[in-house]
């Protein structure tokens, strides 16, 4: 049980600051600018990741073997890079081994659960096993 002698004196309490000085606090605008800057940097890294994956796969659909196009329209033969482990896994988010090139149509089938991607080779980071997109993968209809 604490006694009155265990309590700090008023001088001891006032000797250390209790709050952050106003000049050191980030404003809401500063936080918004930093957040937007981080989002833009992540988008640049994801674009570079997608280009590296597509270049590695020679702009060819890993499921059908068809040559794909670079376009912005919703073309069934549009080249897209697919994350084997989800984009929310920051450990491998920008790792080209975590991606494969697929067409828009194939990507849609994977996302809707009609196709599943299974690995033939794997790599580990921090003890977690991931499918290695540098090697052939197997597509399974579900």
Beta strands, then each sheet from edge to edge (+ up, - down):
strand 1: 79-83
strand 2: 99-103
strand 3: 115-119
strand 4: 122-125
strand 5: 128-131
strand 6: 137-141
sheet 1: 1+ 2-
sheet 2: 3+ 6-
sheet 3: 4+ 5-
end
